[in-house]
């Protein structure tokens, strides 16, 4: 055996023999742990135990940064943060265990089962039907695991009136001038797509009553930020969130939160989009 191979074997042997070091007291970790217990409803969060054998530091980072730094910030309520997180994870479509955890967490902090379902239906507009269907499957698992929880279908009857006219009215209410620009930009090349956006996204989905407009726009901003491929649409929905009662601080908070779920590049690009919108609206 050559010297390099012997060295490698020695490193492997040493690394398996040394136990995970115990981190000193960390206010960020303790703050995050308390918040994680509130959201997750568990005294001993599974994220720590599940990583203890191979990546204990990642577990501590998840708690200290994700919860101690980000989710403990005062700019959004825990209910609003869970709406944003469920929307983003459902849209990403690659984090089913985490989506189930945060659906459960949403229920723990006051989001109703009907609102969870509505967030997942809303996902179909921004990430497609497969993402929405997979999200509903995750929600079903969570609901079935909670004893005594009953979930009844919401708004099963079609909303009366012309879908297109209803959609135009809701588009104007939510997105205002920004929405008009999106529609106008496609009329010359894809008029049918324009009609589908108005009829389905706004006439069918946004017009449903199970989720208020501010919650929908929080979820939309989170989804468009997390996806990382929808900068023009993100700007439209930042306008929309501001139009339906959201604040600049809430816009920044929901985008900042996405650093933990979609990475810093997605959050940085989201903040760049927000800056453009704030400047366009004449806000400092």
C-alpha positions as CSV (number, residue, x, y, z in Angstrom):
1,X,0.0,0.0,0.0
2,X,1.5,3.4,-1.0
3,X,1.8,6.3,1.5
4,X,-1.1,8.2,0.1
5,X,-3.4,5.2,0.5
6,X,-2.2,4.7,4.1
7,X,-2.9,8.4,4.8
8,X,-6.4,8.1,3.4
9,X,-7.1,5.1,5.5
10,X,-5.8,6.8,8.6
11,X,-8.0,9.8,8.0
12,X,-11.0,7.6,7.5
13,X,-10.3,5.6,10.7
14,X,-9.7,8.8,12.7
15,X,-12.8,10.5,11.4
16,X,-15.1,7.6,12.3
17,X,-13.5,7.3,15.8
18,X,-14.0,11.0,16.8
19,X,-17.5,11.7,18.1
20,X,-19.4,14.8,16.9
21,X,-18.2,17.8,18.8
22,X,-20.6,19.6,21.1
23,X,-21.2,23.2,20.1
24,X,-21.1,25.8,22.8
25,X,-24.2,27.7,23.9
26,X,-25.6,29.6,20.9
27,X,-28.4,32.1,21.3
28,X,-29.3,31.7,17.6
29,X,-29.6,27.9,18.0
30,X,-31.7,28.2,21.2
31,X,-34.0,30.8,19.6
32,X,-34.3,28.6,16.5
33,X,-35.0,25.5,18.5
34,X,-37.8,27.1,20.4
35,X,-39.4,28.3,17.2
36,X,-38.9,24.9,15.4
37,X,-40.7,23.3,18.4
38,X,-43.6,25.7,17.9
39,X,-43.9,25.0,14.1
40,X,-43.1,21.3,14.2
41,X,-45.0,20.4,17.4
42,X,-42.2,18.2,18.6
43,X,-40.0,18.6,21.7
44,X,-37.1,16.8,19.9
45,X,-37.0,18.0,16.2
46,X,-36.3,15.2,13.8
47,X,-33.9,17.3,11.7
48,X,-31.3,17.0,14.5
49,X,-31.6,13.3,15.2
50,X,-31.7,12.4,11.5
51,X,-28.4,14.2,10.8
52,X,-26.6,13.4,14.0
53,X,-24.7,10.4,12.6
54,X,-23.4,12.1,9.4
55,X,-23.9,15.9,9.4
56,X,-24.7,17.2,12.8
57,X,-23.4,20.7,11.9
58,X,-25.9,20.8,9.1
59,X,-28.7,20.1,11.6
60,X,-27.5,22.9,13.8
61,X,-27.2,25.3,10.8
62,X,-30.8,24.4,9.8
63,X,-32.0,25.3,13.3
64,X,-29.8,28.3,13.9
65,X,-30.0,30.0,10.5
66,X,-33.3,28.8,9.1
67,X,-35.3,29.3,12.4
68,X,-33.0,31.4,14.7
69,X,-32.1,33.9,12.1
70,X,-34.8,33.9,9.4
71,X,-38.1,32.7,10.7
72,X,-37.7,34.5,14.0
73,X,-37.6,37.9,12.2
74,X,-40.6,40.1,13.1
75,X,-41.7,41.1,9.5
76,X,-44.2,38.3,9.0
77,X,-46.4,36.2,11.3
78,X,-45.7,32.5,11.6
79,X,-48.9,31.9,9.7
80,X,-47.8,34.0,6.8
81,X,-44.4,32.5,6.8
82,X,-45.8,29.0,6.6
83,X,-48.1,30.0,3.8
84,X,-45.1,31.2,1.9
85,X,-43.0,28.1,2.7
86,X,-45.7,25.6,1.7
87,X,-46.3,27.5,-1.6
88,X,-42.6,27.6,-2.4
89,X,-41.9,24.0,-1.6
90,X,-44.9,22.8,-3.5
91,X,-43.8,24.9,-6.5
92,X,-40.2,23.6,-6.4
93,X,-41.5,20.0,-6.5
94,X,-38.3,18.4,-5.2
95,X,-38.7,18.4,-1.4
96,X,-41.7,16.2,-0.5
97,X,-40.5,15.4,3.1
98,X,-40.0,19.1,3.8
99,X,-43.3,20.0,2.2
100,X,-45.1,17.5,4.5
101,X,-43.3,18.9,7.5
102,X,-44.3,22.5,6.6
103,X,-47.9,21.5,5.8
104,X,-48.1,20.1,9.3
105,X,-46.3,23.2,10.6
106,X,-48.8,25.4,8.9
107,X,-51.7,23.6,10.6
108,X,-49.8,24.0,13.9
109,X,-49.6,27.8,13.6
110,X,-53.2,28.5,12.5
111,X,-53.5,27.8,8.8
112,X,-56.7,25.8,8.2
113,X,-56.8,22.6,6.2
114,X,-58.9,24.4,3.6
115,X,-56.3,27.1,3.3
116,X,-53.5,24.5,2.9
117,X,-55.5,22.9,0.1
118,X,-56.1,26.3,-1.5
119,X,-52.4,27.2,-1.5
120,X,-51.7,23.9,-3.3
121,X,-54.5,24.6,-5.9
122,X,-52.9,28.0,-6.3
123,X,-49.6,26.3,-7.1
124,X,-51.1,25.0,-10.4
125,X,-50.9,28.5,-11.8
126,X,-47.2,29.0,-11.2
127,X,-45.7,25.5,-11.3
128,X,-48.2,23.5,-13.2
129,X,-50.7,20.7,-12.4
130,X,-48.1,18.0,-11.5
131,X,-46.7,20.2,-8.7
132,X,-50.2,21.0,-7.4
133,X,-51.3,17.3,-7.6
134,X,-48.1,16.2,-5.8
135,X,-48.7,18.9,-3.2
136,X,-52.3,17.6,-2.6
137,X,-50.9,14.1,-2.2
138,X,-48.5,15.3,0.5
139,X,-51.3,17.2,2.2
140,X,-53.5,14.1,2.2
141,X,-50.7,12.2,4.0
142,X,-50.4,14.9,6.7
143,X,-54.2,15.2,7.2
144,X,-54.6,11.4,7.5
145,X,-51.8,11.3,10.2
146,X,-53.7,13.9,12.4
147,X,-56.4,12.1,14.5
148,X,-59.8,13.6,14.2
149,X,-59.0,16.0,11.4
150,X,-61.8,16.3,8.9
151,X,-61.3,18.1,5.6
152,X,-64.3,19.0,3.5
153,X,-64.1,20.1,-0.2
154,X,-64.3,23.9,-0.6
155,X,-66.0,25.8,-3.4
156,X,-67.0,22.7,-5.4
157,X,-69.7,24.6,-7.3
158,X,-68.5,26.8,-10.2
159,X,-68.4,30.5,-9.5
160,X,-71.3,32.1,-11.4
161,X,-70.7,34.6,-14.2
162,X,-68.5,34.9,-17.3
163,X,-65.0,33.5,-16.5
164,X,-63.2,36.0,-18.7
165,X,-65.0,39.1,-17.3
166,X,-64.6,37.8,-13.7
167,X,-60.9,37.2,-14.4
168,X,-60.3,40.6,-15.8
169,X,-61.9,42.2,-12.8
170,X,-59.8,40.1,-10.4
171,X,-56.7,40.8,-12.4
172,X,-57.3,44.5,-12.2
173,X,-58.0,44.2,-8.4
174,X,-54.8,42.3,-7.8
175,X,-52.2,43.4,-10.3
176,X,-53.6,46.7,-11.6
177,X,-51.5,48.3,-14.4
178,X,-48.8,45.6,-14.2
179,X,-51.3,42.9,-15.0
180,X,-52.7,44.9,-17.9
181,X,-49.2,45.1,-19.4
182,X,-48.7,41.3,-19.2
183,X,-52.0,40.7,-21.0
184,X,-51.3,43.4,-23.6
185,X,-47.8,42.0,-24.4
186,X,-49.2,38.7,-25.6
187,X,-52.3,39.6,-27.6
188,X,-50.5,39.9,-30.9
189,X,-48.8,36.5,-30.7
190,X,-50.6,34.2,-28.2
191,X,-54.2,35.5,-27.7
192,X,-55.4,32.1,-26.5
193,X,-52.7,32.0,-23.8
194,X,-53.8,35.5,-22.7
195,X,-57.3,34.2,-22.4
196,X,-56.3,31.2,-20.4
197,X,-54.4,33.4,-18.0
198,X,-57.4,35.6,-17.4
199,X,-60.0,32.8,-17.3
200,X,-58.1,30.2,-15.4
201,X,-55.6,32.0,-13.2
202,X,-57.8,34.9,-12.2
203,X,-61.3,33.9,-13.2
204,X,-61.1,30.3,-11.7
205,X,-58.3,30.3,-9.1
206,X,-57.9,33.8,-7.8
207,X,-61.7,34.2,-7.5
208,X,-62.0,31.3,-5.1
209,X,-62.9,32.4,-1.5
210,X,-60.9,29.9,0.6
211,X,-57.8,32.1,0.7
212,X,-57.6,35.9,1.0
213,X,-55.9,37.9,-1.6
214,X,-52.9,39.0,0.5
215,X,-52.2,35.3,1.4
216,X,-52.4,34.4,-2.3
217,X,-49.9,37.1,-3.2
218,X,-47.6,36.1,-0.4
219,X,-47.6,32.6,-1.8
220,X,-47.2,33.9,-5.4
221,X,-44.2,36.0,-4.5
222,X,-42.7,33.0,-2.7
223,X,-43.3,30.7,-5.6
224,X,-42.0,33.0,-8.3
225,X,-38.9,33.8,-6.2
226,X,-38.2,30.1,-5.4
227,X,-38.6,29.0,-9.0
228,X,-35.9,31.4,-10.1
229,X,-37.2,31.5,-13.7
230,X,-40.0,34.0,-13.5
231,X,-38.5,37.5,-12.9
232,X,-41.1,39.4,-14.9
233,X,-43.9,37.6,-13.2
234,X,-42.3,38.1,-9.8
235,X,-42.3,41.8,-10.4
236,X,-46.0,41.7,-11.3
237,X,-46.8,39.9,-8.1
238,X,-44.7,42.1,-6.0
239,X,-46.9,44.9,-7.3
240,X,-49.9,42.7,-6.6
241,X,-48.9,42.1,-3.0
242,X,-48.4,45.8,-2.4
243,X,-51.8,46.5,-4.1
244,X,-53.7,44.2,-1.8
245,X,-52.4,45.4,1.5
246,X,-48.9,44.1,1.7
247,X,-46.0,46.3,2.7
248,X,-42.5,46.8,1.3
249,X,-41.2,45.2,4.5
250,X,-43.4,42.1,3.9
251,X,-42.2,41.9,0.3
252,X,-38.6,41.9,1.5
253,X,-39.3,39.4,4.3
254,X,-40.9,36.8,2.1
255,X,-38.1,37.0,-0.5
256,X,-35.4,36.9,2.2
257,X,-37.1,33.8,3.6
258,X,-36.6,32.0,0.3
259,X,-32.9,32.0,0.9
260,X,-33.5,29.1,3.2
261,X,-35.6,27.1,0.8
262,X,-34.4,28.0,-2.7
263,X,-30.9,29.3,-2.0
264,X,-29.3,32.8,-1.9
265,X,-29.1,33.3,-5.7
266,X,-32.9,33.0,-5.8
267,X,-33.3,35.4,-2.9
268,X,-30.8,37.9,-4.3
269,X,-32.6,37.9,-7.7
270,X,-35.9,38.4,-5.9
271,X,-34.6,41.4,-4.1
272,X,-33.3,42.9,-7.4
273,X,-36.8,42.5,-8.7
274,X,-38.3,44.1,-5.6
275,X,-35.9,47.1,-6.0
276,X,-37.2,47.7,-9.5
277,X,-40.8,47.6,-8.4
278,X,-40.2,49.9,-5.4
279,X,-38.4,52.4,-7.7
280,X,-41.2,52.2,-10.3
281,X,-43.7,53.0,-7.6
282,X,-41.7,55.9,-6.3
283,X,-41.0,54.3,-2.9
284,X,-37.7,55.0,-1.0
